[in-house]
Amino acid sequence: MAHPSAPVGVGIIGCGNIAAAYLKAVPGFPILDVRAVADIDPSAAQRRSDEFGVAAVPVDALLADPAIEMVVNLTVPQAHVPVGLAALAAGKHVYSEKPLAIGPAEARRLIDAGAATGLRVGCAPDTFLGAGQQTARRAVDSGMIGRPVAGTAYFMNHGHEGWHPNPDFYYRRGGGPMLDMGPYYLTALVNLLGPVARVCGSTRISFADRVIGSEPRRGERIPVEVPTHVSGILDFVDGASVMVATSFDVWRHGHGHLEIYGATGSLTAPDPNRFDGVVRVSDGTGDWQEVPTLHRFGDGNHRSIGAADMARAIRDDRPHRASGALAYHVLEVMTAFERSSESGRFVAIESRCERPAALSADGGEIARV
């Protein structure tokens, strides 16, 4: 068994844009020792190798390397489960980018395989471990707004085809605003309020196709296969009811990212796709007051903190926060919006997950050597 202070050997599969964010953040977490990167496109892996000074190897070689204990899976959503299953079969723990899978049935295969092998499954997003969301968590837990009774969560823009060179996957199965951005918002809500009991949803495809506005494919039309406006209500196990909207159909809006309304006051939380941000509370009679930020990890893009927490948890033999159970629950909730819209009924959420443990202000349980 490895010494508790020994770094965990990590291999990254998938060398697209998000891999750069992970590799930039890794030096802040001594528990992570990235040994190699791989991609089905060897040139993509080589670019990351040149940029960050880490070995580029074929995928099979990475999976066969005994020095690699954990695979960080940064492939496209459709590949999350196949790559994750291959990593588990090779004896590696798996930490995946969000979403865990493109549907609960596929995700269940991954969760069950992890349980069968005794290996860990983790999943982004990990932004709920940042200073902004942890400050909101402290405010809720300390009773600043009393018992949470309601809330709102809004992510709305007009899609990615105006700037992204290859936006197709945003509009195919596994994409859409809910599976793309919903994980940040719903994970933040579960962190604040606990698991969801049922969902009422309304979904639609507002535009049959999208026109790419960026080079080199400017003017090309891509078909839309998934709902691009998803809205509804989440009823939480503990009683709160939250209105949610995610959309690629909205040019501009004036809603805040996250608000929680309690029995004695209200709270505004920052963008859950970031690690920083200001939390404000009102005691019910007064104006908004800023809550002091006491937590670490609010000074930049700390993507990989979830993987670091999982690696530290492996060494400490404790639960990790960005867990497969949390990601599975969030995925079931996200896919329930469309099921509810099609049936015209509330959809009961079958899974439950533990509310992730709050992070200490100094983050020492992750950042220590």
N, C-alpha and C positions, 0 to 999 in steps of 0.2 A: 504494500500500500504506500502511495506517495506521501511524503512529508506534508503536514498541513500548510507549510509556507511555500511548497514547490509550485511554480506556475503550472497551469494546465496547458498542454500542447493543443493548439488550435489549427485546423485547416479550414480555409474559406473556399466554398464552391459557389461560383457565380461572381463575375468580375465586372458587372455593370456600374452604373453611376453610384448606387448606394454602397458598393464595396469601398469606394474612396472615403466615404464618410466614416465607415467602420474603421478602416485602417488609420485614418487620421486620429481617431479617438482612442485607439487601443493603447498607445503609450501611457495614457493616464491611469491605466489599470494594470498594475504589475502582475496580477494573477493570470493574465492572458499572455500566452507566448505563441504568436502566430508563426507556424513552421512553414506553411506553404499555401499557395492559392492555385485554383484550377478553374477551368471553364471549358465548355464544349467547343468554344472558339479559342484555340491556343493563343491567338494574337491578343485577345482581351486579357488573358492571364499574364501575358508577357508585359503588356502595358502597365498593369498594376505592379508587377515585379520590378520593372524599371523605375517606377514612381516611388515605391516604398521600400525597395531593397529586400524583398522577401522572395523565396524561391517560387518559380512557376513550374508546375508539374501536371501531368495528365490526371484526370479525375480518378482513374483506377489506382494510380500510384499513390495519390493522396489517401484514398480509403485503405490502402494496404499498409500505410506507414504506422508502425507501432508507437511512434513518438507522438502521434496525434490522438488525443483522447476525446476531442469534441469537434464536431463539424458545425460551422456556421454556414447555413444554407441561404444564400442570397440570390437564388435563381428566380425566374418569373413564377407567378403564383401557380400556373399549371404544372410546374415541375417540383413544387415544394414537397409533395408526398412521395413521388418516386425517388427523389434524391434523399429525402429523409429516411425512407425505408432501406435504401442501399447503405446509408451510413450506420443505421442501427444493426443491419445484418453484418456489417464489418466490425461491430463492437464499439461504435463511437456514440457518445451522447450527441444530441442534435438540438441546435438552436436555430430557428427559422425566422426569416423575415415574415412580415404579415402579408396576407392572412395565413393562418395555419394551413388552409387548403381552400379549394374553390367551393366546397360544400361539406356539410357535417359527415356524410357517409365516408368520404375520402379521408377526412380528418380522423375519424374514429379508427381507421386502419392504422394510422400513425400512432395514435395514443395507445391502442391495444398492443402494438408491436413494442413500444417502449416499456409497457408494463410487463410484457412477456419476457423481455430480455433483461429487465432490471436496470435499464438505461434511462437517462433523463431526456425529456422533451421540453424545450422551452420555445418561446415565440415572442417576437416584437408585436406591438410597440413597447418600448421601454421609456418613453417620454414621461410616463406617469411617475417615474423615479426622479425626475428633475425637480429643481427648487420650486418652480411655479406650482405644480400639482401637489407636491408634498406639503407646501405651505397651505394650500386649500384643504388638504387632508387634515392637517393639524387644526385648522380653524373649525372644521366640522366635528372632529373628534373631541375637541375641548369645549364644545357646546356654545360657540359664539353665536350661532343662529338657532339654537334649540334643535328639536327633532326635525330632520328634513321631511318635508311633505310634498314638494313638487320641484320642478326644474325645467330648463330648456337647454337644448344643444343644437347649434346651427353650424353647418359647413355648406356654403353655397358659392359656386362660381360658374363660369361658362365653359368648363372643360379645358383640356390640355392641347387640343389640336392647333391652337394658335401659336404655340411655341415649341412643342415637343416634335422632334424630327420623325419619330415613329410612334404615334399615339394610338395605334390600332388596339393594343391590348387593354386599354382603358374602356373600350366599348365592346369587348368580347366577354364570354363567360369567364368569371373570375375577376372581372373589372367592374366598372360603374362606380359612382360616388360612394356607395355604401361600403363595398368591399375594399375600395381604395383608401378612403379617409375615415370611414366609420370605425375601424379598429382604434384609432386614436381617441375618438370621442367616447365610444362605448367602454373602452378599457378605463379611461379616466372616470367615467361614471361609476363603474363597478368598484374602482378604487375608493371612491367617495361614499357610495351608497350600498355596496354589496351586490349580490346577484339579482338577476331579473326573473320575474315570475311569468309574465305574459306580455305579448306584443300585439298591437293593433296597427296595421300599416296600409298605406296607399302608395302605389308605385305606377310609373308611366314612362314610356319612351316618347319624349316630346318632339324629337326630330329623327326621321328615318335614317339619315346619314349625316356625316360631319365632313367639312371641307378643311383639309390640312392647310395651315397658313404659313408653315415654315419650310425652309429648304432642307433637303433637295426635292421634296415631294409636294411643293406648293400647288394647290388647286386640285389635288387628288381627293376623291370622295371615298370615305370608308363607311361601311354599313354599321348600324348600331344594333347590337344583339341583346343588350341588357338595359334595365330601367335606368334612366338618367335623372329622375327626380323621385326621391324616396322620402316619405314622411310618415309620421305616426306617433304612437304613444308607447312608452315603456312603463309597465307597472312593476315595481321592485318588490322583492320578498318582504322587505321591512316596511312597505307601505307607501313609499314615495311614488309619484307619477310624473314622468318627464316627457315633454314634447320634443321630438327629434325631427330634423330635416337635413338631408344631404342631397346636393344637386349639382349637376353639370349644365343646368338650363337657366341659370340666373346671372344677369349681368352685374347687378349691384344690390346690396341690401344693407340694413342698418342694425342687424341683430348682433348681440355679443356671442362669443364662442360657447361659453358654459355659464349657466346661472343656477344656483340652488336656493330654494325658498324654504326657510325653516319656520318653526312655530313662533320664534321670537325675533327673527331677522332674516336678512337675505345676503347672499354671497355671489360675487362674480369671480370666475376663475379664468386664467389666461388660455391662449391657444394651446390645445393639448398636443399639437404637432411640434411644439417647441419645448425646451427644457427650462426656459426662463419665464418671466412675466409677472405681473402684479396681481395680487389678490386683494379684493376690497370687500368689506362687510358693512352692512347697515343694521343697527340694533332694532329696526322696525319703526323708529320715530325720527331718527336723524339721517344726515346725509351719509354718503359712502365714506368709509375710512380705510386707508391702506393698512393691510396686515404686514407687520415686519417679516421680511424674508430671512430666516435663520438657517436655511438648508444649503448644502453644497449643490453643485452640479446645475447651476443656473447661469453660468458664465460662458456658454458656448454650446456646440453641438456634441453631445456626449453619447451619440449612438454607438452602441456596444456595451453600455452600462448593464443592460439586461443580461447579455452574455457573460459579463464579468461577475454579476451577482450569481448566475448559475454556476460558473466555475468556482467561485468562492464557496457556494453551497455544497458542491461536490466535495471539496476539501473539508468543510466543517460538518458535513452530514446533517444538513438542515434543509427545509424546503426553500426553493428559489421562487422569486416573486413573479417574474414574467413566465409563468408556467404554462405547460400544455393544457392543463385543465382550465385555466383562465382564458386562454386563446380559443379553446373549443367552445366554451360557454359564449364568448363574444361572437364567434362565428355562427353558432346556432341562433343567437338573437338577430344578427344581421340578416341571415337568410329567411328569418321568420316574417320580415316585413312583406316580402313578395308573396309568401304563402298566405299571409293574412289578407293581402289585397285581392288575391285570386279567389279566396273562399268567402270574403266578406265577413269574417269572424275573427275574434281574438285567437291567437295561437299560444298555447301553453308551452313554456320552455321546460324541457325535460331535464336538462343538465343543471347542476349546481356547482359552484366553485367557492373556495374560501376567498374571502376578501384578502388581498395581499397584505402582508405585514408592512406597517409604516416603516419608512427608512429613518434612521437616526439623523440628527441635524448635521453631523460631520461625515456621514456616510462611511464610517470606519469599517463597518461590516463588509463593505465591498472593496474599498480603496486600500486597505492595509496590505502590506506585503505578506 
